[in-house]
Amino acid sequence: MADVIKNFPSRLHKMTQVFYREVPSQVATRRFIDTLTNLLFPVRDKRNISLKEMDLKWENLQHDFLEIISPLCADMDCCCEHLTERFFGEIPLIYTRLMQDANLYKNCDPAAYCTEEVILCYPGFYAVMVYRLSHVLHKLKIPVLPRVISEYAHSQTGIDIHPGATIGPNFYIDHGTGIVIGETTVIGRNVKIYQGVTLGATFVDKELSGVRRHPTIEDNVIIYAGSTILGGDTVIGHDTVIGGNVWLTESVPPHSTVYCKPEIVIKGKRTKK
């Protein structure tokens, strides 16, 4: 036993060399996301920063991003400077989308006092914010980094959105805990989903990589808590309501209402004769 303990560092070193490759720093990536989201919404940091400070932070963020992706450059056809420019060029549109999302939360949730409360307190909004950033990186075909970012949001919120999913504007997540949205999911405009919803695949196999495995949710759909919708051929038609705890592996036409009818039995207290 003493030899096993003594020799483990040598064995561990050999294994880490086998599986080692240049990847972004997880610590630096999380710090970057925190700084970027606080710049987009300074209220998260309880600050109202000056234009001069905002310009400086914006410039520093671009430098930080370039350093984060530099270990990946050898595996990409595009140079890191160009990818940095393209990513930051998308952020103004992302910000517009996020403001639309935040206003939707405020207008839909009777418990929301103001937009600032949504930005500060709603895990669904935070998860969507980080998703919209990671999705751009996914579209730019930057490896590893989109997942590092999305899993950071997952760890903070309990909401698992793959950066490869396609999600339209005005996306509303209420409560959010336990939501799973798979890689090839397509979600339209004005969709609302509640806690515990899974948009997943009917079958998982490595050979299905790159194949549509997850459902399509069209515009103006509401999916209530605990429902599971599976399969790449499954389409939920627009203006449909999916009730709680529904299990679906087939398509639903537009303007439908889908619900299950569980048998509920309530027994009163027995009285002694």
Secondary structure, DSSP 4 states (H G I P E B T S, - for coil): -HHHHHHHHHHHHHHHHHS------HHHHHHHHHHHHHHH-GGGGT----HHHHHHHHHHHHHHHHHHHGGGGGG-SS-HHHHHHHHHHHHHHHHHHHHHHHHHHHHH-TT---HHHHHHH-HHHHHHHHHHHHHHHHHTT--SHHHHHHHHHHHHHS-EE-TT-EE-SS-EEES-TT-EE-TT-EE-SS-EEETT-EEE-S---GGGTTS--S-EE-TT-EE-TT-EEE-TT-EE-TT-EE-TT-EE-S-B-TT-EE---------PPPPP-
